[in-house]
Amino acid sequence: MHCPFCRHPDSRVVDSRASDDGSSIRRRRQCPDCGRRFTTVETATLMVIKRSGVTEPFSREKVISGVRKACQGRPVTEDALAQLGQRVEECVRASGSAELSTHDVGLAILGPLKELDVVAYLRFASVYRAFDGLEDFETAIAELRAERPFVPEDGAALPSPVAAP
């Protein structure tokens, strides 16, 4: 680490502390040449490997931007999108890997998005999973119905089907 004051190529760590959320480390350093102290903040970079093979840093804002397109015209607030972005980032960081594929990031988005808005989920899934036709939509809707039984808007439960004698 170069000293920001005299540009000496080395420094000594005087104190290290983890941030409150544990995602970064704050270090106090001292230059052995000029004796001045300075602070550095170290964060772990999470890289995303795109289909083309290019790697780029993970961006929560890019996740939110992509999901925002799927949520156009839906009753989804910016706060809800920000929370979704945070959940996705926590999920991909919890994987413990320094590099993830775009496929892994997409999978991390689908779960929280399904909870947020099923229509936005279908829109995002149709692009992410490259739906080819109506059959793909029907399959996805059948999966959603299996997970969430239909409840009418008035909240009344539907009568259970009774087998004929």
C-alpha positions as protocol buffer text, in pm:
chain_id: "A"
residue {
  index: 1
  type: MET
  ca { x: 0 y: 0 z: 0 }
}
residue {
  index: 2
  type: HIS
  ca { x: 156 y: 329 z: -109 }
}
residue {
  index: 3
  type: CYS
  ca { x: 151 y: 616 z: 139 }
}
residue {
  index: 4
  type: PRO
  ca { x: -91 y: 881 z: 6 }
}
residue {
  index: 5
  type: PHE
  ca { x: 135 y: 1158 z: 146 }
}
residue {
  index: 6
  type: CYS
  ca { x: 491 y: 1067 z: 43 }
}
residue {
  index: 7
  type: ARG
  ca { x: 420 y: 776 z: -198 }
}
residue {
  index: 8
  type: HIS
  ca { x: 647 y: 539 z: -1 }
}
residue {
  index: 9
  type: PRO
  ca { x: 573 y: 190 z: -137 }
}
residue {
  index: 10
  type: ASP
  ca { x: 511 y: 28 z: 201 }
}
residue {
  index: 11
  type: SER
  ca { x: 302 y: 83 z: 514 }
}
residue {
  index: 12
  type: ARG
  ca { x: 245 y: -87 z: 847 }
}
residue {
  index: 13
  type: VAL
  ca { x: -101 y: -191 z: 973 }
}
residue {
  index: 14
  type: VAL
  ca { x: -164 y: -32 z: 1313 }
}
residue {
  index: 15
  type: ASP
  ca { x: -526 y: -140 z: 1367 }
}
residue {
  index: 16
  type: SER
  ca { x: -786 y: -354 z: 1183 }
}
residue {
  index: 17
  type: ARG
  ca { x: -1161 y: -357 z: 1242 }
}
residue {
  index: 18
  type: ALA
  ca { x: -1445 y: -529 z: 1063 }
}
residue {
  index: 19
  type: SER
  ca { x: -1738 y: -314 z: 955 }
}
residue {
  index: 20
  type: ASP
  ca { x: -2074 y: -355 z: 1127 }
}
residue {
  index: 21
  type: ASP
  ca { x: -2214 y: -574 z: 850 }
}
residue {
  index: 22
  type: GLY
  ca { x: -1889 y: -769 z: 815 }
}
residue {
  index: 23
  type: SER
  ca { x: -1853 y: -696 z: 445 }
}
residue {
  index: 24
  type: SER
  ca { x: -1541 y: -482 z: 474 }
}
residue {
  index: 25
  type: ILE
  ca { x: -1235 y: -426 z: 691 }
}
residue {
  index: 26
  type: ARG
  ca { x: -1114 y: -84 z: 801 }
}
residue {
  index: 27
  type: ARG
  ca { x: -738 y: -65 z: 852 }
}
residue {
  index: 28
  type: ARG
  ca { x: -534 y: 215 z: 1010 }
}
residue {
  index: 29
  type: ARG
  ca { x: -190 y: 225 z: 853 }
}
residue {
  index: 30
  type: GLN
  ca { x: 129 y: 414 z: 926 }
}
residue {
  index: 31
  type: CYS
  ca { x: 400 y: 502 z: 678 }
}
residue {
  index: 32
  type: PRO
  ca { x: 747 y: 395 z: 797 }
}
residue {
  index: 33
  type: ASP
  ca { x: 908 y: 678 z: 597 }
}
residue {
  index: 34
  type: CYS
  ca { x: 708 y: 993 z: 689 }
}
residue {
  index: 35
  type: GLY
  ca { x: 530 y: 849 z: 996 }
}
residue {
  index: 36
  type: ARG
  ca { x: 185 y: 978 z: 894 }
}
residue {
  index: 37
  type: ARG
  ca { x: -125 y: 764 z: 942 }
}
residue {
  index: 38
  type: PHE
  ca { x: -405 y: 693 z: 697 }
}
residue {
  index: 39
  type: THR
  ca { x: -709 y: 466 z: 668 }
}
residue {
  index: 40
  type: THR
  ca { x: -789 y: 205 z: 406 }
}
residue {
  index: 41
  type: VAL
  ca { x: -1110 y: 7 z: 358 }
}
residue {
  index: 42
  type: GLU
  ca { x: -1089 y: -339 z: 208 }
}
residue {
  index: 43
  type: THR
  ca { x: -1389 y: -514 z: 55 }
}
residue {
  index: 44
  type: ALA
  ca { x: -1418 y: -853 z: -110 }
}
residue {
  index: 45
  type: THR
  ca { x: -1503 y: -821 z: -477 }
}
residue {
  index: 46
  type: LEU
  ca { x: -1762 y: -1051 z: -619 }
}
residue {
  index: 47
  type: MET
  ca { x: -1715 y: -1113 z: -990 }
}
residue {
  index: 48
  type: VAL
  ca { x: -1981 y: -1225 z: -1238 }
}
residue {
  index: 49
  type: ILE
  ca { x: -1881 y: -1434 z: -1538 }
}
residue {
  index: 50
  type: LYS
  ca { x: -2096 y: -1345 z: -1836 }
}
residue {
  index: 51
  type: ARG
  ca { x: -2192 y: -1590 z: -2114 }
}
residue {
  index: 52
  type: SER
  ca { x: -1927 y: -1438 z: -2339 }
}
residue {
  index: 53
  type: GLY
  ca { x: -1660 y: -1525 z: -2080 }
}
residue {
  index: 54
  type: VAL
  ca { x: -1604 y: -1163 z: -1977 }
}
residue {
  index: 55
  type: THR
  ca { x: -1598 y: -1099 z: -1602 }
}
residue {
  index: 56
  type: GLU
  ca { x: -1730 y: -787 z: -1433 }
}
residue {
  index: 57
  type: PRO
  ca { x: -1792 y: -686 z: -1071 }
}
residue {
  index: 58
  type: PHE
  ca { x: -2132 y: -777 z: -923 }
}
residue {
  index: 59
  type: SER
  ca { x: -2366 y: -478 z: -924 }
}
residue {
  index: 60
  type: ARG
  ca { x: -2674 y: -464 z: -704 }
}
residue {
  index: 61
  type: GLU
  ca { x: -2794 y: -168 z: -913 }
}
residue {
  index: 62
  type: LYS
  ca { x: -2774 y: -377 z: -1228 }
}
residue {
  index: 63
  type: VAL
  ca { x: -2989 y: -647 z: -1063 }
}
residue {
  index: 64
  type: ILE
  ca { x: -3246 y: -386 z: -958 }
}
residue {
  index: 65
  type: SER
  ca { x: -3247 y: -232 z: -1306 }
}
residue {
  index: 66
  type: GLY
  ca { x: -3318 y: -569 z: -1469 }
}
residue {
  index: 67
  type: VAL
  ca { x: -3594 y: -653 z: -1224 }
}
residue {
  index: 68
  type: ARG
  ca { x: -3744 y: -303 z: -1259 }
}
residue {
  index: 69
  type: LYS
  ca { x: -3809 y: -378 z: -1627 }
}
residue {
  index: 70
  type: ALA
  ca { x: -4000 y: -693 z: -1534 }
}
residue {
  index: 71
  type: CYS
  ca { x: -4201 y: -493 z: -1277 }
}
residue {
  index: 72
  type: GLN
  ca { x: -4315 y: -218 z: -1515 }
}
residue {
  index: 73
  type: GLY
  ca { x: -4683 y: -148 z: -1462 }
}
residue {
  index: 74
  type: ARG
  ca { x: -4694 y: -365 z: -1149 }
}
residue {
  index: 75
  type: PRO
  ca { x: -4760 y: -239 z: -793 }
}
residue {
  index: 76
  type: VAL
  ca { x: -4395 y: -276 z: -685 }
}
residue {
  index: 77
  type: THR
  ca { x: -4227 y: 9 z: -494 }
}
residue {
  index: 78
  type: GLU
  ca { x: -3866 y: 124 z: -523 }
}
residue {
  index: 79
  type: ASP
  ca { x: -3815 y: 19 z: -160 }
}
residue {
  index: 80
  type: ALA
  ca { x: -3928 y: -334 z: -247 }
}
residue {
  index: 81
  type: LEU
  ca { x: -3684 y: -338 z: -539 }
}
residue {
  index: 82
  type: ALA
  ca { x: -3402 y: -218 z: -312 }
}
residue {
  index: 83
  type: GLN
  ca { x: -3482 y: -493 z: -62 }
}
residue {
  index: 84
  type: LEU
  ca { x: -3488 y: -750 z: -341 }
}
residue {
  index: 85
  type: GLY
  ca { x: -3147 y: -626 z: -459 }
}
residue {
  index: 86
  type: GLN
  ca { x: -3009 y: -661 z: -108 }
}
residue {
  index: 87
  type: ARG
  ca { x: -3151 y: -1014 z: -71 }
}
residue {
  index: 88
  type: VAL
  ca { x: -2998 y: -1117 z: -403 }
}
residue {
  index: 89
  type: GLU
  ca { x: -2658 y: -976 z: -308 }
}
residue {
  index: 90
  type: GLU
  ca { x: -2669 y: -1148 z: 32 }
}
residue {
  index: 91
  type: CYS
  ca { x: -2762 y: -1475 z: -139 }
}
residue {
  index: 92
  type: VAL
  ca { x: -2477 y: -1464 z: -392 }
}
residue {
  index: 93
  type: ARG
  ca { x: -2224 y: -1357 z: -127 }
}
residue {
  index: 94
  type: ALA
  ca { x: -2341 y: -1640 z: 99 }
}
residue {
  index: 95
  type: SER
  ca { x: -2244 y: -1887 z: -172 }
}
residue {
  index: 96
  type: GLY
  ca { x: -1883 y: -1827 z: -64 }
}
residue {
  index: 97
  type: SER
  ca { x: -1757 y: -1812 z: -419 }
}
residue {
  index: 98
  type: ALA
  ca { x: -1558 y: -1515 z: -549 }
}
residue {
  index: 99
  type: GLU
  ca { x: -1688 y: -1573 z: -903 }
}
residue {
  index: 100
  type: LEU
  ca { x: -2042 y: -1655 z: -1011 }
}
residue {
  index: 101
  type: SER
  ca { x: -2201 y: -1708 z: -1349 }
}
residue {
  index: 102
  type: THR
  ca { x: -2488 y: -1494 z: -1473 }
}
residue {
  index: 103
  type: HIS
  ca { x: -2695 y: -1812 z: -1443 }
}
residue {
  index: 104
  type: ASP
  ca { x: -2628 y: -1824 z: -1067 }
}
residue {
  index: 105
  type: VAL
  ca { x: -2724 y: -1459 z: -1030 }
}
residue {
  index: 106
  type: GLY
  ca { x: -3046 y: -1520 z: -1226 }
}
residue {
  index: 107
  type: LEU
  ca { x: -3137 y: -1811 z: -998 }
}
residue {
  index: 108
  type: ALA
  ca { x: -3076 y: -1588 z: -696 }
}
residue {
  index: 109
  type: ILE
  ca { x: -3317 y: -1331 z: -843 }
}
residue {
  index: 110
  type: LEU
  ca { x: -3601 y: -1571 z: -925 }
}
residue {
  index: 111
  type: GLY
  ca { x: -3678 y: -1675 z: -565 }
}
residue {
  index: 112
  type: PRO
  ca { x: -3725 y: -1327 z: -412 }
}
residue {
  index: 113
  type: LEU
  ca { x: -3898 y: -1202 z: -728 }
}
residue {
  index: 114
  type: LYS
  ca { x: -4153 y: -1485 z: -710 }
}
residue {
  index: 115
  type: GLU
  ca { x: -4240 y: -1372 z: -355 }
}
residue {
  index: 116
  type: LEU
  ca { x: -4257 y: -1006 z: -461 }
}
residue {
  index: 117
  type: ASP
  ca { x: -4482 y: -1031 z: -769 }
}
residue {
  index: 118
  type: VAL
  ca { x: -4575 y: -1342 z: -969 }
}
residue {
  index: 119
  type: VAL
  ca { x: -4644 y: -1149 z: -1292 }
}
residue {
  index: 120
  type: ALA
  ca { x: -4301 y: -984 z: -1276 }
}
residue {
  index: 121
  type: TYR
  ca { x: -4158 y: -1327 z: -1196 }
}
residue {
  index: 122
  type: LEU
  ca { x: -4314 y: -1473 z: -1512 }
}
residue {
  index: 123
  type: ARG
  ca { x: -4185 y: -1183 z: -1721 }
}
residue {
  index: 124
  type: PHE
  ca { x: -3832 y: -1220 z: -1584 }
}
residue {
  index: 125
  type: ALA
  ca { x: -3838 y: -1601 z: -1607 }
}
residue {
  index: 126
  type: SER
  ca { x: -3959 y: -1586 z: -1967 }
}
residue {
  index: 127
  type: VAL
  ca { x: -3646 y: -1396 z: -2066 }
}
residue {
  index: 128
  type: TYR
  ca { x: -3407 y: -1566 z: -1824 }
}
residue {
  index: 129
  type: ARG
  ca { x: -3520 y: -1919 z: -1909 }
}
residue {
  index: 130
  type: ALA
  ca { x: -3572 y: -1830 z: -2278 }
}
residue {
  index: 131
  type: PHE
  ca { x: -3936 y: -1939 z: -2308 }
}
residue {
  index: 132
  type: ASP
  ca { x: -4008 y: -2052 z: -2664 }
}
residue {
  index: 133
  type: GLY
  ca { x: -4386 y: -2071 z: -2661 }
}
residue {
  index: 134
  type: LEU
  ca { x: -4708 y: -2098 z: -2469 }
}
residue {
  index: 135
  type: GLU
  ca { x: -4613 y: -2439 z: -2332 }
}
residue {
  index: 136
  type: ASP
  ca { x: -4326 y: -2282 z: -2136 }
}
residue {
  index: 137
  type: PHE
  ca { x: -4561 y: -2024 z: -1984 }
}
residue {
  index: 138
  type: GLU
  ca { x: -4819 y: -2292 z: -1904 }
}
residue {
  index: 139
  type: THR
  ca { x: -4556 y: -2503 z: -1729 }
}
residue {
  index: 140
  type: ALA
  ca { x: -4433 y: -2206 z: -1524 }
}
residue {
  index: 141
  type: ILE
  ca { x: -4790 y: -2110 z: -1429 }
}
residue {
  index: 142
  type: ALA
  ca { x: -4868 y: -2471 z: -1331 }
}
residue {
  index: 143
  type: GLU
  ca { x: -4560 y: -2469 z: -1105 }
}
residue {
  index: 144
  type: LEU
  ca { x: -4675 y: -2143 z: -946 }
}
residue {
  index: 145
  type: ARG
  ca { x: -5027 y: -2280 z: -891 }
}
residue {
  index: 146
  type: ALA
  ca { x: -4884 y: -2592 z: -727 }
}
residue {
  index: 147
  type: GLU
  ca { x: -4685 y: -2372 z: -488 }
}
residue {
  index: 148
  type: ARG
  ca { x: -4965 y: -2122 z: -420 }
}
residue {
  index: 149
  type: PRO
  ca { x: -5319 y: -2260 z: -409 }
}
residue {
  index: 150
  type: PHE
  ca { x: -5572 y: -2016 z: -553 }
}
residue {
  index: 151
  type: VAL
  ca { x: -5751 y: -1798 z: -298 }
}
residue {
  index: 152
  type: PRO
  ca { x: -6022 y: -1563 z: -431 }
}
residue {
  index: 153
  type: GLU
  ca { x: -5979 y: -1189 z: -371 }
}
residue {
  index: 154
  type: ASP
  ca { x: -6254 y: -1190 z: -105 }
}
residue {
  index: 155
  type: GLY
  ca { x: -6041 y: -1431 z: 99 }
}
residue {
  index: 156
  type: ALA
  ca { x: -6303 y: -1706 z: 108 }
}
residue {
  index: 157
  type: ALA
  ca { x: -6162 y: -2053 z: 75 }
}
residue {
  index: 158
  type: LEU
  ca { x: -6271 y: -2260 z: -222 }
}
residue {
  index: 159
  type: PRO
  ca { x: -6473 y: -2573 z: -143 }
}
residue {
  index: 160
  type: SER
  ca { x: -6259 y: -2883 z: -158 }
}
residue {
  index: 161
  type: PRO
  ca { x: -6350 y: -3125 z: -435 }
}
residue {
  index: 162
  type: VAL
  ca { x: -6548 y: -3423 z: -315 }
}
residue {
  index: 163
  type: ALA
  ca { x: -6504 y: -3755 z: -484 }
}
residue {
  index: 164
  type: ALA
  ca { x: -6819 y: -3898 z: -642 }
}
residue {
  index: 165
  type: PRO
  ca { x: -6949 y: -4219 z: -476 }
}
